[in-house]
Amino acid sequence: MSTPLIRLVVLYGGVSAEHDVSRVSAAHVLAAADRSKYQLIPVGIDKRGAWHRNDAAAEALAAGAELPNSLDVDGPEVNPLQVLAGSPEDLTVVFPLLHGPHGEDGTVQGMLELFKLPYIGCGVLASSVCMDKAMAKEVAARAEIPQCKWLTFRDGVDDPRQILTDAADQLGFPMFVKPANMGSSVGVSRAETLEELDAAINVALRYDDVVVIEEAVVGREIEVAVLGNAAPDASLPGEVKPGSEFYDYEDKYITGAAELMIPAPLSDEAIADVRELAADAFVALRCAGLARVDFFYEEGGRGWLLNEVNTIPGFTPASMYPKMWEATGIGYSDLIDRLVTLALEVHRRRSSFSTEH
């Protein structure tokens, strides 16, 4: 008797500013997934938050037809629990390809925990902490993982005039300003004067009420893909050479002007060090399944400095995460298989815990 197909629900779209990036990631994950192992269920979330079962995309996949580069959020509106769970005899795994807030920040992960469904990627705690760059920096600092200098500003809590003075005194110009809970460089600005810093904080506050202000680091931008649970593996590193002042949204997804080098041209010692640091950050932040860990490399200076940890990295053709694993020896389709296996492993472990007093 043949093994039943795993029902793989791919969630994409979402209400964040990274809605369009998610649609591209989903199209390529669905195209690469092994149809002899999975029944593929594309489910899009529109910008209003309504859920749609994309029957047209599912039928195209079943017929072996090619999907477009970006998957539309289309099809009948559905109840989240019904479309996620399927029938009682199904083995379902959910792949939340929802970049940014309301997808990567623990909200969807919490829902999936309540539904008792296995899902790919980090759990509620790691997702929420890594999404909040300010909190992630606090946790990484406690784990003694090296980072650049930073300050946090909380709107309505901290003095907006004092933060300008503190940033100028403690960080120096230039500096970068980011919304704490946003990805893909959305809302990020470079400031070289007090006036620009004030304006940059106001831009970041359009996306979040917590803002991270960081010193500008003159260093190489190095990324590492991490895969696993308690004892994760780290890929060969990749290097990003931005096409503009920094690796922004336009660079990543629109112009494609950034130069990506995989593996990064580093010494064997430096590669070993950054792979170890990436795994350490993954464990310290209690990640599971996958994450892309980004560093600055100050050659002749402080060495490796953690930038951030992305728990649902892009899976587009231009994305570093699948490219780094391909360079390390794991192809796109095999990567999806491993992620499904890791999701089931975590789910079995969590399901085994006692709920009795």
N, C-alpha and C positions, 0 to 999 in steps of 0.2 A: 504494500500500500504506500502511495506517495505521501511525503510529509506535507501537511497543510501549509498553505502560504501564511506568512506573517502579515497581518494587516498593518501597513505602515501609513499612518496619517501624517501628511506634511502640512503644517500650519504656516501660512505666509500672509503677507500684507501687513495688517495691523494699523493702529491709530497714530503711530509715532511719525516723526519726520523722515524715518528711514523706510517707509512703506514701499517705495519703488525699488530700493535695493533688495528688500526681502523678496519681491516678486521675481527678480532675476535669479537670486539664490535658489528659490524653489524650483524654477524651471530646470535648472541644471542638476539639482539633486534628483529630481524625478526622472530626468533623462538618463542619469547614470546608474540608478538603482537597478539591481538584478531582478527582472520580472519573473524569473523562475523561482525566486524566493519570497517575493513580496506582492501582495495585492496593494496597489498604490491608490491612496485616497487623498487627492488634493483638496484642501479646505482653505479658502481665502477669507480674511477678515477685512472688511472695507473700512474706510476712514471714519465712518460713523460708529464702528464697533460691531456691525452685523456680520454674522457668519454665513458663508456661502459654500455649498458643496459643488466643486467644479466638475460636473459630470462630463462636459465636453473634453476636458483635458484627460480625465480618467479613461474615456473611451478611445481617445487618440493613442494613449499609452498602450492600452490593451491590444489595439490594432497594429502596433509597431510604428505608428506615424511619429514624425518629429514634432516637438513642441516649439513654440516661438521662444525667442531669447528671454522674454519677460512674460510671466504668466498673469493673465487677467484675473481680477477678483470677480468671478462671474458664476452664475448658476443659482439654483433655488436657495432661498434663505432657510437655514436649518437651526435646530436646537443644539447647542454645543455638546451636551452630554450624550444625546442620541447619536450624533455623527462621530463622536470620539470613541465611544464604547463599542459600537457595533452590536453583534449578537453575543449571548453568553458563551458560546463555544469558540468565539474568535480569540486569537492571541493578537492583541493590538499593541503596537509601540507608536508613540507620538514623537514626531520630530518638529519641535517648535522653532521654525526659521524666522522668528520675529525679532528683528534687530531693534535695539533701543527700548525706551519705556513701554510698559504694558505688553511685554513679551520677553525681554531679556532681564528684567529686573526682579523676578521672583513672583510676579502676579499670576502669570499663566502657570508657572510651576506649582504654585500653591493650589490652583484649581485642579490640576492634574493629580496632585496628592490627595485631594478630597475625593476625586473620582476613582482613586486607587488604580491609576493607569501607569505603566512604565513609560518613561519618556527619555529622550536623548538629552544629555547635557547636565549642567549643574543643578543642584537642588535649590530650595527657596533661599536658604541663608547665603550661599556662595553667590547666587545670581544677584541678590539684592545688594550685597556688600561690594561685589566687583562693579556693579552698575554705578554705584555711588563712589565716584573717584576719591572724594574726601575721606570717606570711611575706609575704603580700600587702602589708602595711604597710611591711615592709622594702624590698621592690622599688619601691613607689611613692615611698618616701623617697629612694631612689637616683635616681629619675627627677625629683626635685624637684617632685612633685605635692603641694600643700598638704594637710595632714591635722590632725586634733586630736591632743592629747597622749595617749600610751598607754604601757602597760607590758605585758610578757608574763610569765606565770607558767607554768613547766613542772613538773608534778607529779613528784616523785622526783628532780628536778634542782635546783630553786630552794628556798630556805629559806621555808617558809610563814609564818613570823613576820616575816621581813624584808620580804616583799612587802606586808604590811599597813602597815608603817611607810613604805616607799618610796611606796606609792600615796597615802597621806594627805599626805605631804610634797610630792610632785611633781605630783599631779593635783588634790588637794583634793576635798572633798565638795560635792555629790553626784557619783557616778560610776556608770558602767555596766560590768557584768561579763558576758562572753560566752564560751561554748566556741569555740575557734578554728575547729573544723571542724563547723559546723552552720549551717543556714539557717532562713529564715522566723521569726526571732526565738525559736527554740526554745532554752530554757535561759538566756535573757537576764534579768538582774535589775538593778534600780536599788538602789544602796547609799548611805545617808546617814550611817552611823556605822561605826566599826570592827567592831562586832558584825555589822551587816548585810553589810559587805564580806566578812567571814569566811564567813558563811552563803551569800552569793551565789557565792563561789568554790567552795564545796562543791556547790552546785546545778550550776554549769557543769561540774564534774568528773564529774558523772553521765554526761556526753555525750562528754567528750574529756579527754585528759591535758595539753592546752595551753589556757590561759585568757588572754583578752585583757581588760585593764582600761583603760577609756577615761574621760577627763574628760567630764563632762556639758556638752554644747554647747547654748547657748540660741540656736537658729537655726531657720530654716525647713528642712523636709525636702523636697529636690528630687531627682527621678530623671530619668535620660536613657536612652533605648533606643539601643543602638548595633548597627549591622548592616553586615557587610562582612568583608573579610580584611585585606590589608596597608594599604589606604587606605579605612577605614570611614566610613560616614555616621552622623551622630547626629541623633536625632529632636528635635522640640520637647520641652522639659522638662515634667514634670508635678510637681505639689506634693501632698504628703500632709499632712493635718492629723489627727493621731491622735485617736481617740475616748477614749484612756486616756493614762497618763503617757508612753507611747511606743508606736510602731507595732508591736504585738506580734502573736503568732499568732492570738489571738482576734479582733483588729481586722481582720486580713487575710482570714481564711477562715471565721469563725463569726458574729460579731456584725455585721460590715460597718459598724461605727460610724465608721470613719475617713472624712473628707471628701477626695475626690480631685478635683483641679482640673487639667484638661488643655485647653489649655496653661496652665502656671503663670503667674500674674499677675506678670510681671517686665518690666523695661525691655528694650528691644531689645539694648542693650549687655550686660546681664547674661545674656540668653539666648544671645547669640553666645559669650560667655566660657565658659559652662558646657557648651555643645555642644563647643567646642574642647577643654576639659579632659577631657570624657568620652572623646572620641576619643583624646586623648593617653594616658589611663589604659589604654584598650583596647589600644593599641599597645605601651605599656611592659610590660604584663603578658602580651604575646604572645597575645592572644585571637584567635579566628577565628569567623566566622559570626555569633554574637550574644552580647550581654551587656547587662545592665541595670546602669548605673553610678549609685550613690547618693551624694548630697552633702548636707552641711549648708551653709546660707547665713547667715552672720553679717553682717547688714546693719549698716553703721557700725562693724564690727569687722574681723575677718581676712578677710572675704569668703567665697570658696568653700573648703570643706574636704571632701576625699574621705572618704566613710564606708566603702563597700565595693563590690565588683564581683561581681555574680551571673551566672555563666556559663550556668545553665539557669533563667532566670526563669519565674515562673508564667505559664501560658497559660489561666487560668480566665477567666470573664466579668468578674471583678472585678480582673483583673491589669493592672498598669500597662503592661507591655511592649507587648502588642498595641494597647492603647488609645492609647499615645503615637504609635505608627506610624500608626494610623488618623487621628489628628489631624494628622499630618505628610503624609498623602496616600497611605499604603499600607494597603490593606484586609487583613483576616485571611487570606483565601485567597491573595492575591498575596504576602503575607509568607511563607507556607509555600513558595511557588514559589521565591522568592528564596533562602530558606535551603537548599533542595535544590540550587539552582544553585551556591551558595557551597560547599556540601559537596563537590560533584563537582569544582569548581575546585581546592580544596585537595587532594583525593585524586589528581587528575591530576598536580599539581605534586610531591607527595611520592613518587608512583609513578615519576616520571622520574629520581629521584636514583640515581646509580650505587651498586651494592653491591660493585663490584670493587675490589681493592686497587690 
